Amino acid sequence: MSPEEAKGVPRDVQLTVQDAGGRVHLPLQIRLQELRYEPEHDEIALREVPAEALMDGSIWWAIVVFASEIDMPATSLPCS
């Protein structure tokens, strides 16, 4: 969706990111990725991620992109 098209979508139904201070930011792009492991390789996956990140043989993570430092200063945000 282009920024022009997004302007017509009400803010309360747009996907946003809330920072630790409670401010809400509209991301430019959100990308979800899944990495799948066979059960016999779980120990390999757990070398890189916390145990709770591995669910049914898959690890999911989100990559959130903002238009600029003004939209969202570079920081590490926990996913929940």
FENQUICOR-V288271 format. One line per field, one symbol per residue. ss: DSSP state (H for helix, E for strand, L for the rest). psi: psi as a letter, one per 40 degrees, with the letter a starting at -180 (. if undefined). burial: + if it has 9 or more other ideal C-beta (glycine too) atoms within 8 Angstrom, else -. A space follows every 10 residues. Layout:
BEGIN
ss->???
psi->???
burial->???
END
This chain:
BEGIN
ss->LLHHHHLLLL HHHLLLEELL LLLEELLLEE EEEEEELLHH HHHHHLLLLL HHHEELLEEE EEEEELLLLL LLLLLLLLLL
psi->hidddddehh deeihihhid eeihhhidih hhihhiiide eddddeddii dedhhfeihi ihhhhididd dhihihhih.
burial->-----+--+- ---+-++-+- ----+-+--+ ------+--- -+--++---- --++--++++ -+++-+---- ++--------
END
